[in-house]
Amino acid sequence: MRMSELGGKEIIDVSSGERLGMIHEADLVVRPEDGAIAAILLPERRGWFRKPRGEVAIPWAAVRTIGSEMVIVELAAARLTSYS
């Protein structure tokens, strides 16, 4: 799958049903050793005006399925890790 195909998909946490954001807002963390995706970094939007307040790191292992309109992740199974 190409990155351009992922861009319009929404990320949903299956554990809580929470909408986490859109892929086009995210950055990908790529392991330089093998080029594999390690995590998705999404701006954390909370509060009244939904301004970015840090980042949420979603480990690639937490991705359960990529559908036609959304990416389903399970954050309860893979706790958030710091990527910088």
C-alpha positions as a printed NumPy array, in Angstrom:
array([[  0.   ,   0.   ,   0.   ],
       [  1.269,   3.463,  -0.861],
       [  1.412,   6.335,   1.614],
       [ -0.894,   8.338,  -0.674],
       [ -3.545,   5.626,  -0.201],
       [ -3.246,   5.86 ,   3.597],
       [ -3.524,   9.671,   3.738],
       [ -7.3  ,  10.025,   3.985],
       [ -7.851,   7.254,   6.518],
       [ -8.974,   7.898,  10.077],
       [ -7.252,   6.146,  12.99 ],
       [ -9.62 ,   4.504,  15.506],
       [ -8.674,   2.801,  18.788],
       [-10.757,  -0.382,  18.971],
       [-10.24 ,  -0.595,  22.768],
       [-11.952,   2.709,  23.532],
       [-13.717,   3.546,  20.259],
       [-11.88 ,   6.887,  20.289],
       [-11.047,   8.717,  17.082],
       [ -7.336,   9.447,  17.328],
       [ -6.869,  11.461,  14.148],
       [ -6.167,  11.204,  10.459],
       [ -3.135,   9.588,   8.832],
       [ -2.409,  12.745,   6.8  ],
       [ -1.78 ,  14.575,  10.119],
       [  0.715,  11.929,  11.247],
       [  4.418,  11.277,  10.887],
       [  5.836,   7.792,  10.478],
       [  8.838,   6.567,  12.461],
       [ 10.923,   4.343,  10.183],
       [ 13.668,   2.019,  11.457],
       [ 16.836,   2.881,   9.504],
       [ 18.18 ,  -0.676,   9.786],
       [ 15.488,  -2.265,   7.642],
       [ 13.13 ,   0.519,   6.517],
       [ 10.17 ,  -0.936,   8.415],
       [  7.606,   1.352,  10.046],
       [  8.123,   1.412,  13.827],
       [  5.324,   3.786,  14.846],
       [  2.78 ,   6.399,  13.822],
       [  3.2  ,   9.788,  15.531],
       [ -0.055,  11.675,  15.754],
       [ -0.584,  15.158,  17.187],
       [ -2.597,  14.848,  20.397],
       [ -5.622,  17.141,  20.136],
       [ -7.484,  17.837,  23.333],
       [ -9.293,  20.758,  24.778],
       [-11.857,  23.228,  23.544],
       [-10.194,  24.322,  20.281],
       [ -8.51 ,  20.955,  19.558],
       [ -5.061,  22.532,  19.406],
       [ -2.104,  20.116,  19.241],
       [ -0.711,  19.331,  22.695],
       [  2.156,  16.922,  22.17 ],
       [  2.166,  13.657,  20.254],
       [  0.67 ,  10.213,  20.599],
       [  3.011,   7.409,  19.532],
       [  1.165,   4.406,  18.142],
       [  3.472,   1.389,  17.777],
       [  3.094,  -0.287,  14.393],
       [  2.458,  -3.554,  16.274],
       [ -0.788,  -1.978,  17.576],
       [ -2.235,  -1.698,  14.034],
       [ -4.882,  -4.414,  13.717],
       [ -6.278,  -3.742,  10.255],
       [ -6.228,  -1.16 ,   7.481],
       [ -9.642,  -0.812,   5.872],
       [-10.924,   1.254,   2.991],
       [-11.74 ,   4.26 ,   5.203],
       [ -9.966,   3.712,   8.527],
       [ -7.027,   2.208,  10.348],
       [ -7.982,   0.185,  13.425],
       [ -5.431,   0.132,  16.259],
       [ -5.473,  -1.505,  19.694],
       [ -3.604,   0.707,  22.124],
       [ -4.509,  -1.318,  25.218],
       [ -2.433,  -4.232,  23.884],
       [  0.616,  -2.111,  22.959],
       [  1.287,   0.66 ,  25.458],
       [  2.493,   3.98 ,  24.105],
       [  6.243,   4.287,  23.611],
       [  8.329,   7.432,  23.268],
       [  9.779,   7.979,  19.778],
       [ 11.993,  10.939,  18.975]])
